[in-house]
Amino acid sequence: MRDGIATVGPESTPGRRMTETLEFFDFMRNEMESLPSRWRAHREEVFGPAGPGAADNG
């Protein structure tokens, strides 16, 4: 993507679109890194510390 931006020029219309796309992918990668811990916190809030189905295991 960076090579494409350099090829067409960062100020060209395609270059600006590719720059935005690259920024979106960087944003998503950063968000995905924190997603598992956010899910675990949400799951614990909804189901409690033992998780769903804990009563069935005892």
HTML snippet that shows the backbone in 3Dmol.js (N, CA, C, O; Angstrom):
<script src="https://3Dmol.org/build/3Dmol-min.js"></script>
<div id="view" style="width:600px;height:400px;position:relative"></div>
<script>
const pdb = `
ATOM      1  N   MET A   1       0.832  -1.183   0.000  1.00  0.00           N
ATOM      2  CA  MET A   1       0.000   0.000   0.000  1.00  0.00           C
ATOM      3  C   MET A   1       0.878   1.249   0.000  1.00  0.00           C
ATOM      4  O   MET A   1       0.615   2.209  -0.724  1.00  0.00           O
ATOM      5  N   ARG A   2       1.914   1.218   0.817  1.00  0.00           N
ATOM      6  CA  ARG A   2       2.803   2.375   0.880  1.00  0.00           C
ATOM      7  C   ARG A   2       3.510   2.605  -0.456  1.00  0.00           C
ATOM      8  O   ARG A   2       3.715   3.745  -0.874  1.00  0.00           O
ATOM      9  N   ASP A   3       3.880   1.508  -1.119  1.00  0.00           N
ATOM     10  CA  ASP A   3       4.512   1.649  -2.438  1.00  0.00           C
ATOM     11  C   ASP A   3       3.542   2.268  -3.432  1.00  0.00           C
ATOM     12  O   ASP A   3       3.929   3.111  -4.242  1.00  0.00           O
ATOM     13  N   GLY A   4       2.292   1.855  -3.372  1.00  0.00           N
ATOM     14  CA  GLY A   4       1.282   2.425  -4.262  1.00  0.00           C
ATOM     15  C   GLY A   4       1.088   3.911  -4.028  1.00  0.00           C
ATOM     16  O   GLY A   4       0.948   4.683  -4.977  1.00  0.00           O
ATOM     17  N   ILE A   5       1.079   4.310  -2.769  1.00  0.00           N
ATOM     18  CA  ILE A   5       0.942   5.734  -2.429  1.00  0.00           C
ATOM     19  C   ILE A   5       2.118   6.507  -2.995  1.00  0.00           C
ATOM     20  O   ILE A   5       1.949   7.584  -3.567  1.00  0.00           O
ATOM     21  N   ALA A   6       3.320   5.948  -2.832  1.00  0.00           N
ATOM     22  CA  ALA A   6       4.516   6.613  -3.352  1.00  0.00           C
ATOM     23  C   ALA A   6       4.473   6.691  -4.875  1.00  0.00           C
ATOM     24  O   ALA A   6       4.921   7.678  -5.458  1.00  0.00           O
ATOM     25  N   THR A   7       3.942   5.664  -5.518  1.00  0.00           N
ATOM     26  CA  THR A   7       3.904   5.625  -6.977  1.00  0.00           C
ATOM     27  C   THR A   7       2.954   6.671  -7.550  1.00  0.00           C
ATOM     28  O   THR A   7       3.311   7.392  -8.482  1.00  0.00           O
ATOM     29  N   VAL A   8       1.743   6.757  -6.994  1.00  0.00           N
ATOM     30  CA  VAL A   8       0.757   7.698  -7.544  1.00  0.00           C
ATOM     31  C   VAL A   8       0.866   9.090  -6.941  1.00  0.00           C
ATOM     32  O   VAL A   8       0.314  10.053  -7.473  1.00  0.00           O
ATOM     33  N   GLY A   9       1.584   9.188  -5.825  1.00  0.00           N
ATOM     34  CA  GLY A   9       1.738  10.473  -5.144  1.00  0.00           C
ATOM     35  C   GLY A   9       0.711  10.629  -4.047  1.00  0.00           C
ATOM     36  O   GLY A   9      -0.481  10.427  -4.281  1.00  0.00           O
ATOM     37  N   PRO A  10       1.157  10.987  -2.841  1.00  0.00           N
ATOM     38  CA  PRO A  10       0.251  11.062  -1.696  1.00  0.00           C
ATOM     39  C   PRO A  10      -0.817  12.153  -1.810  1.00  0.00           C
ATOM     40  O   PRO A  10      -1.837  12.088  -1.125  1.00  0.00           O
ATOM     41  N   GLU A  11      -0.595  13.145  -2.661  1.00  0.00           N
ATOM     42  CA  GLU A  11      -1.564  14.231  -2.796  1.00  0.00           C
ATOM     43  C   GLU A  11      -2.536  14.006  -3.946  1.00  0.00           C
ATOM     44  O   GLU A  11      -3.468  14.789  -4.130  1.00  0.00           O
ATOM     45  N   SER A  12      -2.332  12.952  -4.716  1.00  0.00           N
ATOM     46  CA  SER A  12      -3.273  12.653  -5.800  1.00  0.00           C
ATOM     47  C   SER A  12      -4.543  12.061  -5.202  1.00  0.00           C
ATOM     48  O   SER A  12      -4.546  11.618  -4.054  1.00  0.00           O
ATOM     49  N   THR A  13      -5.615  12.054  -5.977  1.00  0.00           N
ATOM     50  CA  THR A  13      -6.869  11.472  -5.485  1.00  0.00           C
ATOM     51  C   THR A  13      -6.689  10.000  -5.113  1.00  0.00           C
ATOM     52  O   THR A  13      -7.095   9.602  -4.022  1.00  0.00           O
ATOM     53  N   PRO A  14      -6.089   9.175  -5.988  1.00  0.00           N
ATOM     54  CA  PRO A  14      -5.875   7.783  -5.575  1.00  0.00           C
ATOM     55  C   PRO A  14      -4.939   7.666  -4.369  1.00  0.00           C
ATOM     56  O   PRO A  14      -5.135   6.805  -3.511  1.00  0.00           O
ATOM     57  N   GLY A  15      -3.933   8.523  -4.307  1.00  0.00           N
ATOM     58  CA  GLY A  15      -3.001   8.495  -3.184  1.00  0.00           C
ATOM     59  C   GLY A  15      -3.684   8.814  -1.869  1.00  0.00           C
ATOM     60  O   GLY A  15      -3.396   8.190  -0.847  1.00  0.00           O
ATOM     61  N   ARG A  16      -4.588   9.784  -1.891  1.00  0.00           N
ATOM     62  CA  ARG A  16      -5.328  10.127  -0.669  1.00  0.00           C
ATOM     63  C   ARG A  16      -6.250   8.983  -0.252  1.00  0.00           C
ATOM     64  O   ARG A  16      -6.385   8.689   0.935  1.00  0.00           O
ATOM     65  N   ARG A  17      -6.885   8.337  -1.239  1.00  0.00           N
ATOM     66  CA  ARG A  17      -7.754   7.196  -0.918  1.00  0.00           C
ATOM     67  C   ARG A  17      -6.942   6.050  -0.321  1.00  0.00           C
ATOM     68  O   ARG A  17      -7.350   5.432   0.662  1.00  0.00           O
ATOM     69  N   MET A  18      -5.793   5.776  -0.924  1.00  0.00           N
ATOM     70  CA  MET A  18      -4.956   4.698  -0.395  1.00  0.00           C
ATOM     71  C   MET A  18      -4.419   5.043   0.989  1.00  0.00           C
ATOM     72  O   MET A  18      -4.298   4.163   1.842  1.00  0.00           O
ATOM     73  N   THR A  19      -4.096   6.315   1.221  1.00  0.00           N
ATOM     74  CA  THR A  19      -3.627   6.752   2.534  1.00  0.00           C
ATOM     75  C   THR A  19      -4.720   6.541   3.577  1.00  0.00           C
ATOM     76  O   THR A  19      -4.448   6.085   4.688  1.00  0.00           O
ATOM     77  N   GLU A  20      -5.951   6.873   3.216  1.00  0.00           N
ATOM     78  CA  GLU A  20      -7.058   6.661   4.150  1.00  0.00           C
ATOM     79  C   GLU A  20      -7.274   5.171   4.413  1.00  0.00           C
ATOM     80  O   GLU A  20      -7.523   4.771   5.551  1.00  0.00           O
ATOM     81  N   THR A  21      -7.182   4.355   3.371  1.00  0.00           N
ATOM     82  CA  THR A  21      -7.337   2.916   3.526  1.00  0.00           C
ATOM     83  C   THR A  21      -6.246   2.352   4.429  1.00  0.00           C
ATOM     84  O   THR A  21      -6.521   1.531   5.304  1.00  0.00           O
ATOM     85  N   LEU A  22      -5.016   2.791   4.217  1.00  0.00           N
ATOM     86  CA  LEU A  22      -3.906   2.351   5.055  1.00  0.00           C
ATOM     87  C   LEU A  22      -4.135   2.749   6.508  1.00  0.00           C
ATOM     88  O   LEU A  22      -3.872   1.960   7.415  1.00  0.00           O
ATOM     89  N   GLU A  23      -4.616   3.953   6.732  1.00  0.00           N
ATOM     90  CA  GLU A  23      -4.893   4.420   8.090  1.00  0.00           C
ATOM     91  C   GLU A  23      -5.999   3.575   8.726  1.00  0.00           C
ATOM     92  O   GLU A  23      -5.933   3.246   9.910  1.00  0.00           O
ATOM     93  N   PHE A  24      -7.019   3.226   7.929  1.00  0.00           N
ATOM     94  CA  PHE A  24      -8.105   2.378   8.427  1.00  0.00           C
ATOM     95  C   PHE A  24      -7.559   1.021   8.860  1.00  0.00           C
ATOM     96  O   PHE A  24      -7.895   0.536   9.941  1.00  0.00           O
ATOM     97  N   PHE A  25      -6.718   0.401   8.025  1.00  0.00           N
ATOM     98  CA  PHE A  25      -6.157  -0.896   8.380  1.00  0.00           C
ATOM     99  C   PHE A  25      -5.268  -0.807   9.619  1.00  0.00           C
ATOM    100  O   PHE A  25      -5.285  -1.716  10.449  1.00  0.00           O
ATOM    101  N   ASP A  26      -4.503   0.255   9.758  1.00  0.00           N
ATOM    102  CA  ASP A  26      -3.696   0.445  10.971  1.00  0.00           C
ATOM    103  C   ASP A  26      -4.593   0.575  12.195  1.00  0.00           C
ATOM    104  O   ASP A  26      -4.312  -0.003  13.245  1.00  0.00           O
ATOM    105  N   PHE A  27      -5.673   1.339  12.053  1.00  0.00           N
ATOM    106  CA  PHE A  27      -6.631   1.521  13.137  1.00  0.00           C
ATOM    107  C   PHE A  27      -7.238   0.171  13.540  1.00  0.00           C
ATOM    108  O   PHE A  27      -7.310  -0.154  14.725  1.00  0.00           O
ATOM    109  N   MET A  28      -7.671  -0.606  12.552  1.00  0.00           N
ATOM    110  CA  MET A  28      -8.286  -1.902  12.835  1.00  0.00           C
ATOM    111  C   MET A  28      -7.294  -2.854  13.502  1.00  0.00           C
ATOM    112  O   MET A  28      -7.656  -3.581  14.427  1.00  0.00           O
ATOM    113  N   ARG A  29      -6.046  -2.850  13.036  1.00  0.00           N
ATOM    114  CA  ARG A  29      -5.030  -3.716  13.648  1.00  0.00           C
ATOM    115  C   ARG A  29      -4.850  -3.357  15.115  1.00  0.00           C
ATOM    116  O   ARG A  29      -4.775  -4.244  15.964  1.00  0.00           O
ATOM    117  N   ASN A  30      -4.780  -2.086  15.416  1.00  0.00           N
ATOM    118  CA  ASN A  30      -4.630  -1.647  16.811  1.00  0.00           C
ATOM    119  C   ASN A  30      -5.851  -2.016  17.652  1.00  0.00           C
ATOM    120  O   ASN A  30      -5.712  -2.425  18.805  1.00  0.00           O
ATOM    121  N   GLU A  31      -7.031  -1.874  17.083  1.00  0.00           N
ATOM    122  CA  GLU A  31      -8.251  -2.230  17.811  1.00  0.00           C
ATOM    123  C   GLU A  31      -8.309  -3.736  18.059  1.00  0.00           C
ATOM    124  O   GLU A  31      -8.727  -4.164  19.135  1.00  0.00           O
ATOM    125  N   MET A  32      -7.902  -4.538  17.091  1.00  0.00           N
ATOM    126  CA  MET A  32      -7.951  -5.983  17.224  1.00  0.00           C
ATOM    127  C   MET A  32      -7.016  -6.480  18.333  1.00  0.00           C
ATOM    128  O   MET A  32      -7.303  -7.490  18.975  1.00  0.00           O
ATOM    129  N   GLU A  33      -5.918  -5.788  18.558  1.00  0.00           N
ATOM    130  CA  GLU A  33      -4.986  -6.195  19.614  1.00  0.00           C
ATOM    131  C   GLU A  33      -5.627  -6.119  20.995  1.00  0.00           C
ATOM    132  O   GLU A  33      -5.321  -6.934  21.865  1.00  0.00           O
ATOM    133  N   SER A  34      -6.513  -5.150  21.201  1.00  0.00           N
ATOM    134  CA  SER A  34      -7.134  -4.996  22.517  1.00  0.00           C
ATOM    135  C   SER A  34      -8.472  -5.725  22.629  1.00  0.00           C
ATOM    136  O   SER A  34      -9.048  -5.790  23.715  1.00  0.00           O
ATOM    137  N   LEU A  35      -8.965  -6.263  21.542  1.00  0.00           N
ATOM    138  CA  LEU A  35     -10.283  -6.882  21.538  1.00  0.00           C
ATOM    139  C   LEU A  35     -10.417  -8.087  22.472  1.00  0.00           C
ATOM    140  O   LEU A  35     -11.424  -8.169  23.176  1.00  0.00           O
ATOM    141  N   PRO A  36      -9.471  -9.021  22.523  1.00  0.00           N
ATOM    142  CA  PRO A  36      -9.649 -10.172  23.428  1.00  0.00           C
ATOM    143  C   PRO A  36      -9.813  -9.766  24.897  1.00  0.00           C
ATOM    144  O   PRO A  36     -10.669 -10.317  25.589  1.00  0.00           O
ATOM    145  N   SER A  37      -9.026  -8.833  25.375  1.00  0.00           N
ATOM    146  CA  SER A  37      -9.164  -8.439  26.782  1.00  0.00           C
ATOM    147  C   SER A  37     -10.471  -7.689  27.009  1.00  0.00           C
ATOM    148  O   SER A  37     -11.087  -7.825  28.066  1.00  0.00           O
ATOM    149  N   ARG A  38     -10.894  -6.906  26.034  1.00  0.00           N
ATOM    150  CA  ARG A  38     -12.186  -6.212  26.163  1.00  0.00           C
ATOM    151  C   ARG A  38     -13.329  -7.212  26.179  1.00  0.00           C
ATOM    152  O   ARG A  38     -14.292  -7.043  26.927  1.00  0.00           O
ATOM    153  N   TRP A  39     -13.229  -8.275  25.344  1.00  0.00           N
ATOM    154  CA  TRP A  39     -14.254  -9.313  25.336  1.00  0.00           C
ATOM    155  C   TRP A  39     -14.302 -10.031  26.686  1.00  0.00           C
ATOM    156  O   TRP A  39     -15.388 -10.252  27.221  1.00  0.00           O
ATOM    157  N   ARG A  40     -13.144 -10.400  27.249  1.00  0.00           N
ATOM    158  CA  ARG A  40     -13.133 -11.093  28.531  1.00  0.00           C
ATOM    159  C   ARG A  40     -13.786 -10.237  29.619  1.00  0.00           C
ATOM    160  O   ARG A  40     -14.536 -10.756  30.446  1.00  0.00           O
ATOM    161  N   ALA A  41     -13.508  -8.939  29.624  1.00  0.00           N
ATOM    162  CA  ALA A  41     -14.121  -8.045  30.612  1.00  0.00           C
ATOM    163  C   ALA A  41     -15.633  -7.976  30.409  1.00  0.00           C
ATOM    164  O   ALA A  41     -16.391  -8.000  31.379  1.00  0.00           O
ATOM    165  N   HIS A  42     -16.067  -7.893  29.177  1.00  0.00           N
ATOM    166  CA  HIS A  42     -17.501  -7.845  28.883  1.00  0.00           C
ATOM    167  C   HIS A  42     -18.184  -9.149  29.278  1.00  0.00           C
ATOM    168  O   HIS A  42     -19.254  -9.142  29.885  1.00  0.00           O
ATOM    169  N   ARG A  43     -17.548 -10.279  28.923  1.00  0.00           N
ATOM    170  CA  ARG A  43     -18.099 -11.592  29.252  1.00  0.00           C
ATOM    171  C   ARG A  43     -18.251 -11.738  30.765  1.00  0.00           C
ATOM    172  O   ARG A  43     -19.272 -12.232  31.245  1.00  0.00           O
ATOM    173  N   GLU A  44     -17.235 -11.308  31.515  1.00  0.00           N
ATOM    174  CA  GLU A  44     -17.307 -11.400  32.971  1.00  0.00           C
ATOM    175  C   GLU A  44     -18.418 -10.516  33.521  1.00  0.00           C
ATOM    176  O   GLU A  44     -19.099 -10.892  34.476  1.00  0.00           O
ATOM    177  N   GLU A  45     -18.603  -9.349  32.925  1.00  0.00           N
ATOM    178  CA  GLU A  45     -19.666  -8.442  33.368  1.00  0.00           C
ATOM    179  C   GLU A  45     -21.043  -9.074  33.126  1.00  0.00           C
ATOM    180  O   GLU A  45     -21.940  -8.949  33.960  1.00  0.00           O
ATOM    181  N   VAL A  46     -21.204  -9.738  32.005  1.00  0.00           N
ATOM    182  CA  VAL A  46     -22.488 -10.330  31.654  1.00  0.00           C
ATOM    183  C   VAL A  46     -22.731 -11.646  32.383  1.00  0.00           C
ATOM    184  O   VAL A  46     -23.831 -11.879  32.884  1.00  0.00           O
ATOM    185  N   PHE A  47     -21.715 -12.513  32.448  1.00  0.00           N
ATOM    186  CA  PHE A  47     -21.902 -13.871  32.955  1.00  0.00           C
ATOM    187  C   PHE A  47     -21.278 -14.124  34.321  1.00  0.00           C
ATOM    188  O   PHE A  47     -21.503 -15.177  34.916  1.00  0.00           O
ATOM    189  N   GLY A  48     -20.497 -13.174  34.825  1.00  0.00           N
ATOM    190  CA  GLY A  48     -19.810 -13.383  36.080  1.00  0.00           C
ATOM    191  C   GLY A  48     -18.440 -13.975  35.839  1.00  0.00           C
ATOM    192  O   GLY A  48     -18.114 -14.355  34.715  1.00  0.00           O
ATOM    193  N   PRO A  49     -17.618 -14.059  36.903  1.00  0.00           N
ATOM    194  CA  PRO A  49     -16.230 -14.473  36.742  1.00  0.00           C
ATOM    195  C   PRO A  49     -16.043 -15.910  36.258  1.00  0.00           C
ATOM    196  O   PRO A  49     -15.020 -16.224  35.649  1.00  0.00           O
ATOM    197  N   ALA A  50     -17.010 -16.785  36.517  1.00  0.00           N
ATOM    198  CA  ALA A  50     -16.862 -18.177  36.105  1.00  0.00           C
ATOM    199  C   ALA A  50     -17.222 -18.386  34.643  1.00  0.00           C
ATOM    200  O   ALA A  50     -16.859 -19.410  34.064  1.00  0.00           O
ATOM    201  N   GLY A  51     -17.921 -17.446  34.037  1.00  0.00           N
ATOM    202  CA  GLY A  51     -18.314 -17.589  32.642  1.00  0.00           C
ATOM    203  C   GLY A  51     -19.635 -18.311  32.490  1.00  0.00           C
ATOM    204  O   GLY A  51     -20.181 -18.826  33.466  1.00  0.00           O
ATOM    205  N   PRO A  52     -20.157 -18.352  31.264  1.00  0.00           N
ATOM    206  CA  PRO A  52     -21.451 -19.006  31.036  1.00  0.00           C
ATOM    207  C   PRO A  52     -21.343 -20.509  31.249  1.00  0.00           C
ATOM    208  O   PRO A  52     -20.310 -21.115  30.964  1.00  0.00           O
ATOM    209  N   GLY A  53     -22.397 -21.091  31.742  1.00  0.00           N
ATOM    210  CA  GLY A  53     -22.445 -22.539  31.929  1.00  0.00           C
ATOM    211  C   GLY A  53     -21.701 -23.038  33.162  1.00  0.00           C
ATOM    212  O   GLY A  53     -21.599 -24.250  33.355  1.00  0.00           O
ATOM    213  N   ALA A  54     -21.184 -22.160  33.992  1.00  0.00           N
ATOM    214  CA  ALA A  54     -20.401 -22.588  35.158  1.00  0.00           C
ATOM    215  C   ALA A  54     -21.238 -23.428  36.120  1.00  0.00           C
ATOM    216  O   ALA A  54     -20.726 -24.374  36.719  1.00  0.00           O
ATOM    217  N   ALA A  55     -22.512 -23.096  36.273  1.00  0.00           N
ATOM    218  CA  ALA A  55     -23.373 -23.851  37.184  1.00  0.00           C
ATOM    219  C   ALA A  55     -23.580 -25.267  36.682  1.00  0.00           C
ATOM    220  O   ALA A  55     -23.808 -26.175  37.481  1.00  0.00           O
ATOM    221  N   ASP A  56     -23.506 -25.475  35.370  1.00  0.00           N
ATOM    222  CA  ASP A  56     -23.703 -26.809  34.801  1.00  0.00           C
ATOM    223  C   ASP A  56     -22.520 -27.731  35.077  1.00  0.00           C
ATOM    224  O   ASP A  56     -22.659 -28.953  35.029  1.00  0.00           O
ATOM    225  N   ASN A  57     -21.351 -27.147  35.366  1.00  0.00           N
ATOM    226  CA  ASN A  57     -20.143 -27.953  35.562  1.00  0.00           C
ATOM    227  C   ASN A  57     -19.989 -28.456  36.990  1.00  0.00           C
ATOM    228  O   ASN A  57     -19.093 -29.254  37.266  1.00  0.00           O
ATOM    229  N   GLY A  58     -20.829 -28.013  37.887  1.00  0.00           N
ATOM    230  CA  GLY A  58     -20.612 -28.355  39.279  1.00  0.00           C
ATOM    231  C   GLY A  58     -21.472 -29.376  39.801  1.00  0.00           C
ATOM    232  O   GLY A  58     -21.363 -29.735  40.974  1.00  0.00           O
TER     233      GLY A  58
END
`;
const viewer = $3Dmol.createViewer("view");
viewer.addModel(pdb, "pdb");
viewer.setStyle({}, {cartoon: {color: "spectrum"}});
viewer.zoomTo();
viewer.render();
</script>
